[in-house]
Amino acid sequence: MADLTVKLGTLTLKNPVMTASGTFGYGAEYEDFFPVSALGALVVKGIAPWASHGNATPRIAEVKGGMLNAIGLQGPGVEAFLTGEHYLPHLKQTGATVIVNIWGKSPADYALVAERLETEREAIAAIEINVSCPNVKEGGLSFGTDPKSMASVVSAVRAKTTIPIITKLSPNVSRIADFAIAAQDAGSDMISLINTIPAMAIDVNTWRPKLANITGGLSGPAVKPVAIKLVYEAAKAVSIPVIGMGGIMSGLDAVEFLLAGASAVAAGTATFGNPRAPLEVIEGINRYLDERGIKSVQEIIGQVKIGK
Amino acid sequence: MMDDVACPVLSNITLQDSYHKIIFDAPHIAASAKPGQFVHVEVDDTTEHVLRRPFSICDADAETGHLTLIYKVVGEGTAKLAKKPAGETCRILGPLGTAYQYKDDVFPVIAAGGFGSVSTMFLAKKTPRPGIIFMGARSKHDVLLVEEYRKLGWQVEIATDDGSEGFHGLITTLLLNHTNDFPAETKIFGCGPAPMLYALIKTVAPLKFPCDVSMEQHMGCGVGACFACVIKVKDPTSPDGWRYSRSCKEGVVYPSTEVYCG
């Protein structure tokens, strides 16, 4: 058994595997399949200051090697999250390392959520700022495609919380390094990427888009090479830890992200097809390391060989 | 007990046109499955098709451990399933979702649109006594399992859109024509396409009979995590009077009075 412990700044995780926000509900949904405390971290679905319905249906469509979603950040809002029996109070009892994804329509909205989460800082390992959701009209991606807007959100959150901050970057930008650096400079403790890639599919029988929202976000194995490239570039640009995600279906996929420079990874779409996928990714990383006699996962982080 | 297990295919045959019947050895599901529940089936263990396919449980036998599904080939995923020979396995997650609720003295009335008669077959086998099933379909080619229902003692009434069999018109009209025959202990169970179910909900609202409907939307995870498969349910605490409910978790079977039609 290799040492799977990873350090993300001040945060130490028992292994590098998280659940991608929006793919693991609020944690309780998958407790029938494995103890969620086995995860490196459990990242919950996006929390806003308010409760929100999300988008009309259909919200999901399968494509070759992946899927599109346009859920639209349906959620209970921060107050219900802090006190509702299915949310944080339940997560505290599971022993899981909890990361809370947050979103809003203005920097002040993000700051408000961060301020409320600060009241539970013992129970929350990190806050992940979602500035990259392609499926909401306001907020989301509109902050994530301009480094200055993004930095204003990160600064606003930083001012209200002592909890480590992760900024989740969009792949839909021309130079990822600019965004990684802007997040770092604004006080983000880590960055995570990629969010889904804006995409669309049309039903050739009905001539209608397959999603009610018309467009959505592409995830799954199809996006992995895009994600690897962006993680590689972002990790080179900053000194803060990078969390890599995008189409991780196996331990070997995760290893590829670690080699590219990610200090931790997240499984997302894989969980929809296989509820035990995050656990199998952890086991797969361990097997890879054991087979090669590598004692610690930290030995492979960023070790992709470039040049001779 | 709900779980995710690799289940051997015992048989996989064509019923009629694009309709197929597959039987799995799935004791973990057969032991506890209730009418109205569904299973989430992995049709492809490569990464080409990343999502599972949800299917209503058509029959589940706790003694033999057999799980029967009837499915229509509508795309690449179901086409792959149709090619699975006996002996291969599929991972099956289930049983999932809520079940039809009824009392021991119930007189069951089923309103099944199109493919819905597959899902209600399991119900028809489990209710304490047979009742009446109203089947609505586009044409006579889309009417499924008539003989199977009759063998169980059910009265079968058929409505087709094109008049090629039975009543020429809507299933809800046909059902209303028969309500005088329904005893006091009647409960109505609806399964079918969304427009038919919303019409059914409105049709039964003024009647004195309770009604359960099986509602669904395009599904992702099947366990309530992804929030893809939502339908609107009434919620007096919401400013809009409704909220989105995850049909895989809080459904697929809902009391008709809880579904928001608007």
Chai-1 contact restraints between the chains, C-beta under 6 A:
chainA,res_idxA,chainB,res_idxB,connection_type,confidence,min_distance_angstrom,max_distance_angstrom,comment,restraint_id
A,F24,B,A225,contact,1.0,0.0,6.0,A-B,restraint_1
A,G25,B,G224,contact,1.0,0.0,6.0,A-B,restraint_2
A,G25,B,A225,contact,1.0,0.0,6.0,A-B,restraint_3
A,E29,B,V223,contact,1.0,0.0,6.0,A-B,restraint_4
A,E29,B,G224,contact,1.0,0.0,6.0,A-B,restraint_5
A,E29,B,A225,contact,1.0,0.0,6.0,A-B,restraint_6
A,D32,B,M2,contact,1.0,0.0,6.0,A-B,restraint_7
A,H53,B,Y244,contact,1.0,0.0,6.0,A-B,restraint_8
A,T57,B,Q217,contact,1.0,0.0,6.0,A-B,restraint_9
A,P58,B,H218,contact,1.0,0.0,6.0,A-B,restraint_10
A,R59,B,A228,contact,1.0,0.0,6.0,A-B,restraint_11
A,I60,B,H218,contact,1.0,0.0,6.0,A-B,restraint_12
A,I60,B,G220,contact,1.0,0.0,6.0,A-B,restraint_13
A,I60,B,A228,contact,1.0,0.0,6.0,A-B,restraint_14
A,E62,B,L51,contact,1.0,0.0,6.0,A-B,restraint_15
A,G65,B,T47,contact,1.0,0.0,6.0,A-B,restraint_16
A,G65,B,E48,contact,1.0,0.0,6.0,A-B,restraint_17
A,M67,B,V50,contact,1.0,0.0,6.0,A-B,restraint_18
A,M67,B,L51,contact,1.0,0.0,6.0,A-B,restraint_19
A,I71,B,F227,contact,1.0,0.0,6.0,A-B,restraint_20
A,Q74,B,F227,contact,1.0,0.0,6.0,A-B,restraint_21
A,Q74,B,Y244,contact,1.0,0.0,6.0,A-B,restraint_22
A,G220,B,V50,contact,1.0,0.0,6.0,A-B,restraint_23
A,P221,B,T47,contact,1.0,0.0,6.0,A-B,restraint_24
A,M249,B,T47,contact,1.0,0.0,6.0,A-B,restraint_25
A,T269,B,V50,contact,1.0,0.0,6.0,A-B,restraint_26
A,F272,B,L51,contact,1.0,0.0,6.0,A-B,restraint_27
A,F272,B,G220,contact,1.0,0.0,6.0,A-B,restraint_28
A,F272,B,C221,contact,1.0,0.0,6.0,A-B,restraint_29
A,G273,B,V50,contact,1.0,0.0,6.0,A-B,restraint_30
A,G273,B,L51,contact,1.0,0.0,6.0,A-B,restraint_31
A,G273,B,R52,contact,1.0,0.0,6.0,A-B,restraint_32
A,P275,B,D4,contact,1.0,0.0,6.0,A-B,restraint_33
